[in-house]
Amino acid sequence: MKTDIPLFNLRTPARLWPAVKQEAVLATAFVCAVLTMFFVPPSPAYVGYMDFRVLALLFCLMVVVAGVQSCGLFDVLAQKLLSGSKSIRLLCLLLILMPFAGSMLITNDVALLAFVPFAIVVLDMIGRPQYLILVITAQTLAANLGSMATPIGNPQNLFLYSKYHISIASFLTAMLPYTLLSLLALALMVFLFKKEAIEVRFDTPRTISNPRQVYLMSGLFLLCLLSVLHVIHYGVVLALVLAAMLLFARDLFRKADYSLLATFVFFFICAGNIGQMEQLRHFLSSIMAKSTLVSSVLASQLISNVPAAVLLSGFTDRWKELLIGVNVGGLGTLIASLASLISFKLYLKTPKARPLKYLGVFTAANAAGLLVLMLAAGLWNH
């Protein structure tokens, strides 16, 4: 008798594959967590692996910044900066510096989501599409490099700042030299652009759509900063943010990057379980003892810098080298920083996109930046 195989069994893997490709880092984190569960079975001890403070603050920062962004504040500021007569060189410098400065407060991901589309529009408007790849590459570098300056600039900074109980003065002192060197390198990149004069005029001036929400979210953002600095308990801030969202902006629940939060959870499980596996723990600890900086840079190239920070933090007390390593390690491969994938996806949506050329320029620029910062790290930490 003929037996039909349910279509679900045949089609489910095919349906899952696009989702896995879309969230490759999350899928990797999930697989790593599951594999370690065979050696350390699930138990109530898993709860102790979680850093609920980091998860709560990440969620709060995500939705609060999204609330400000949805009101058009970043677009208004960008238009005011870019409007008027200026040289192409100055225009490109402004396009590059906006994500550099913005990422220090709104994270590298959000800075790129806000300012890369703006660069695409502006360069198309002035008829200079030939600069698009170079500008977006520079913006990506700028967002990743600028974000390393503050504890809230990127997820790995927030995690390490919380885990090692780093003082704000120690954090800023550790990252300031690399931030200034990065700023100098980005400023020098503008000499790749012509100095010809152009006029930038926007046909439709942007306005803030909901001033009341901007004020509300700005206040909540300040509370988030105070919580990061250990002035206010994160539970209080989480409660206030949730209450504000429920009362005034429920749509913001959809704006949080839940895949990133889940990635943290899975890598917390993975790192916690590895910590219970004596031989593997000693092996990783010995590698980290030889060179925390190099190990974290290399790990970032393979699994991205956020997972690298979570995974490696359990095997070293050299927080400064690890902090520098996962930030500098955000340069290099396309997956070294998840923010870099955002820029690439935005570029692919442009007319006449040339992915291979973009990847070539991106890789060359990142390799150069990584080399410069690694040499600087070698000199300053010798």
Secondary structure as GFF3:
##gff-version 3
##sequence-region A 1 382
A	DSSP	alpha_helix	7	22	.	.	.	ID=ss1
A	DSSP	alpha_helix	24	37	.	.	.	ID=ss2
A	DSSP	three_ten_helix	44	49	.	.	.	ID=ss3
A	DSSP	alpha_helix	52	70	.	.	.	ID=ss4
A	DSSP	alpha_helix	73	82	.	.	.	ID=ss5
A	DSSP	beta_strand	84	87	.	.	.	ID=ss6
A	DSSP	alpha_helix	88	106	.	.	.	ID=ss7
A	DSSP	alpha_helix	108	125	.	.	.	ID=ss8
A	DSSP	three_ten_helix	129	131	.	.	.	ID=ss9
A	DSSP	alpha_helix	132	146	.	.	.	ID=ss10
A	DSSP	three_ten_helix	147	149	.	.	.	ID=ss11
A	DSSP	alpha_helix	155	163	.	.	.	ID=ss12
A	DSSP	alpha_helix	168	189	.	.	.	ID=ss13
A	DSSP	three_ten_helix	190	192	.	.	.	ID=ss14
A	DSSP	beta_strand	197	200	.	.	.	ID=ss15
A	DSSP	alpha_helix	211	228	.	.	.	ID=ss16
A	DSSP	alpha_helix	234	248	.	.	.	ID=ss17
A	DSSP	three_ten_helix	250	255	.	.	.	ID=ss18
A	DSSP	alpha_helix	258	276	.	.	.	ID=ss19
A	DSSP	alpha_helix	278	290	.	.	.	ID=ss20
A	DSSP	alpha_helix	292	303	.	.	.	ID=ss21
A	DSSP	alpha_helix	305	312	.	.	.	ID=ss22
A	DSSP	three_ten_helix	313	315	.	.	.	ID=ss23
A	DSSP	alpha_helix	319	328	.	.	.	ID=ss24
A	DSSP	alpha_helix	338	348	.	.	.	ID=ss25
A	DSSP	alpha_helix	355	380	.	.	.	ID=ss26
###
